[in-house]
Amino acid sequence: MFTVSATKPSDPVLNEKLLDEALGELEKSDVPGLSNPDWLSSLTSLVKSPDPSAPALTNADCPKKKLSSCASRLRELLPMPLPVFVALIFGAVGSACLGLPVFLALVAGVSVLVPFIYRLCMQKVARALKAYAEQEDRQMFGVDMHIGSVELSVCYGQLVINDFVVDNPEGFNSKYLWKANRIFVDLDMGELIKTRGQHVVVEDMRFDGLDAIIEYDSVLFGSAFGTSNFQKVLDFMHNKPAKATSAKQEKPPTTWTFEKVAFINVSADLASKAGEARFDCADLRYRHFSQEMDSQHFGELVSHLVIALNKTVLANLAGRSFAEKHL
């Protein structure tokens, strides 16, 4: 017995293609009755007729807010993954216009030149960022800071700062305030482009190999007996004058959102005029830093980062209550 099972897949293009192939095979078959033109016409109209219950892909179903969903549905209609499909179309058009040898030579040249040019551009931008940060350090912290090297990838939205050192304020004798072997920053490039730079989302920020020296200008530890180098930097950050802006330059300020923040492999020295003690600290992690600190201003967030580092060092040394009391 010859059995025909007809189903209606969700893909109308694939449905029609499979139907045409099946009908062609039926016309060639020798089974009595299956080659009847009237029967084949009825089967064609039955399977190709639109299903009232199936959702149709119309302009009304694709408003601006649902473009991503609409694009996903359109990608499902492609016979192969989108990058492969685009590459095949590009290859076919390029080969037809330029000839296969010229096209292959062009592709090979671009494959070599583009990564080389991209790397040069990233290195130049990274050096410019390093120079700018070291030039504006006293405007931010009131002390000098030094950067070993900067690695930048615009495609991935990632920034790596190696050998970051913040000097001590005047009046303190320690080698530095704090340093980090590596600072990793991962930005949400989609949000940055969509808002035209008005909203910067730092999805992940990690301070790895962090070493801090909390020094008091007194014999005993604690704010009741003297001032620490951390506190002096925080006072400068809180009291620095705001930049003056003209009326013509008025625009909405850039908002910042720090999501994941982590201090990893933290060690610290607690020093005073009587001596110093060195110890290791537990890692400190935040899942939604801006939300926990209730701030989206860059300067305030940096200040909260310094406070968080100072607090975790004091909490590991003398307990959380001591850290809360003297910060």
N, C-alpha and C positions, 0 to 999 in steps of 0.2 A: 504494500500500500504506500502511496506517496502522500506525505503530509506537509502542509504549508502552515507555518506558524508566523503570523505577522504581528509585530509589536511596534509601538510608536515611541522611539527614543526621544529624549528631551532636546536633542540637537536636530533642528529641521534640515540643515544642510546635509548632515550625515545620513538622515532618514531618507531623503530624496535620492542620494547617491546609491545607497544600498538597495533601495527599491528598484531603481533603474537596472542595476546589475541583476537583481533577482528576476525581474520581468524578462530580461533578455535571455536568461537561462530557461525560463518557463516556455518561451516561444520556441526554443530549440528542442524542447523535450518531446518525446514520443508518447507521453502518457495521454490517453484519450480524454478530451475535454479541456485539458489545460491550455491548449493552443487556440482556444476559441477567442476571437477578437473581442466579442461582446463581454465575455467573462473577464478578460484581462483589463478592459476599459473600466469595468465596474470595480475591480480590485484596486486599480490605480486611483480612481476618484475617492475610494473609501480611505485608503491609507494616506493620500496626499491632502485630504480635506482637513482644514484646521480644527483642532480640538478646542471647543469652547472653554473647557476648564483649564487649558494650559495657558500660563501667562505669556503675553506677547511682549517682545522687546520694542517699545516705542519711545518716542521722544519724551512723552509724559512720564515714562518710568525712569528717565535719566536726568533729573534736575541737577543743578550745580552741586548740591550737597551730597549727591549720590554718584558722583563721577567715578570714584574709586570702585564702587560696587559694580557700576555699569562696565567699567574697563575690565574688571575681573570676569564678567560674563562674556564680554567680547573675546577675551583671551581664550576662553574655553572653546570657542568656535574654531580656533586655529588648528590645523592638522598636526602641528608640532610646537615645541616650546618657542616663545616669542623671540629670544635671542637668535635661535637657529633659523627661524623664519625670516627675520630681518637680515641676517647674514647671507642667506641664500638669495634673497631679492637683490641685496646690494651687490653680491658677486655676479649674478646674472646680468644686471644692468651695466655694471662696470666692465665686464668681459665683452658685452655686446658693443659698448661705445668705444672702448680703448683697445680691444683685442686682449686675448688671454695673457700673452707674455708681458705686455706693458702693465696690465692690471696687477699681475702677480709681483712684478718689480716694485710697483707703487705701494702695494700692501706691505711688502717686506721692508721698504724704506721707512714707511710710516711707523711700523711696529718697532723699529730701532730708534727712530728720531724722537717720537712722542715721549716714551719713558725717559730718555736722556734729557730732553728739554724740561719735562715736568720735574725731574729731580733737581736740575739747576735752579728752576724757579722756586721750589720749596726751600732750597738751601739759602737763596737770597732773601726770601721773606723771613726765614727763621733768624738769619743774622740781623735783619732789620728789627725784629721783635726783641731780640736780645739787647741790641743797642738802645732801643726805646725804654725797655724795662730798667736797665742800669742807669739811664739818664733821669728817669722819673721816680727813682727809688726814694729819694728824700722827700718828695711830695707826698708819697704814700705812707712811709714808715718813720720818716725823720732820721733815718740812718742809711748807710750804703748797703747795697746787696750785690752779690756777684753770682754770675751764671756761667757754668762751664760750657755747656752747649745746649742747643735747642733743636729738636726734631719735629717736623711739621708734616702733616698729611691732610690736605684739604678734602681729598676724595672720601676719606674715612672720618674727617672731622676730629682728628686726634692731635694732641700736642704733648710732647715729652720734654721736660726740663731736667737736665742732668747737673749734679753738683751745685745745688742752690744753697747759698750761704748768706745769712743776714748778720751784719756786724752789730756789735754792742753799741749802745748809746754812750755818749761821753760821761766820764765819771766811773765807769766800770772796767774791770781789768781782765775779764774773761776773754777767751780767744774769739768768741762769737756769741750771738744771741741764740740762734738755732740754725741748723743746716739739714738738708735732705739729700740723700743720694739720688733720688729720682722722684719727680712729680709727674703723674700721668693725668691728663685731662681729656675727657671724651665729650664732644659737643653734639647737640642735636642739630645737624645741618639743615634738615627739613624745616624746622621751626625758625631757624635763623633766616633762611631764604624767604619763607612765607611772610614773616613780619618785617622783612627788609632791615634786619639788624636791630629792631626795636625790642625784641625779647630774646635773650640769650639763655638757653637751657644747658646747663652742665650736667649731663646724665651721670657721669662718674668722675670722681676726683680722688686720687690716691697719693698720699705722701708716704714714700717707702724709705726705710733707713733713716728715720728722723732722730736727730740728736739735739737736745736743748740744754742750755745752761741758765738756770734761774739764779741770779746773783742779787743779794741784798747789800745795800750800802751800810749795813749795821752789823753788830755782832750776832744778834739773834735773828731767827727767821720770823717772817710775818709782817703784815702791813702795819701792825701796831708799833713796831720797833724801827721800821725803815721802809725805803722804797726799793722795789725790784726793777731790774732792767726791763722785764716784760711790762710792768706797770707804767714805766716811763714811755715806752713805745705806744701803749694803749692811750695814755693821756694825750700824746701828740696826735694820734689818729682821731680822737674825739674832739679835740679843740682846734684843729686846723681850719683856717677860713675857707669858706666855699668859693668856688670860682665864679667870677662875675661874668654874666652873659648879657649881651645887648638884646634890645627888643626884636631886632631883625632875626636873631639866631634862636629865638624861642621855639622849642619843639618838644614833644613829649619825651621825657627822659627814658633812657634804655633801662628796662627791667631785667633782672637776673634771677634765675632759679637754679639753685644747687640741689641736686637730688642726692645721690649716694656720695658720701664723703668718708674717707677712711684714713686713719693714722696707723701705719703698720711698722713693726719692728722699732718701737720707740725706746730710747734710752735718754737719761737726763742726769745732770749734775745739779745739786742744790748747794750753792756757795754763799758764804758770808765772810766777814772779816776774821771770824774764828776758824774757818776751814771750809771744807766741802765734802760732800758724800755723793757717790755715783751709784745708780741703780737702774734696773730695767723696768719698763712700764708695760701694762697690758695694752693691747690694741684697742683703738677707739673707732667705732663705726656708727654712721648715721644713715638712715634709709631715705629720709626726706629732710635735708638740712634746712632749706629755706622755710619749710613749713614749721619745723620745730623751733627755729629762731624767729619766726614771724617777720621776715624781712625779704625784700627783693631789690635792695639797693646794694651795689657792688661794694662800696666802702664799708657799709655795715656788716656785710657778709664776711669780708676779709677780717674785720675786727672780731667777729664771732669766732672765726677760725683760730685767731691768736688766743682768744680767751679759752676756747675749747682745749687747745694744746697746753696752755698753762694750767688749766683746771685738772686735766688728766695726770699731769706730772705731780701736782700737789696732792691729789687724791691718792695716788699710789704711794706717796711718801708718808703722809700724815692722816689720811682718811678723807672721806667726802665732806664731812662737816667742816674740817679745817679749810678745805678748798673753797667751799661755799662762803665761809666767813671772811676769807682774806682776798676775795675777788669781787 
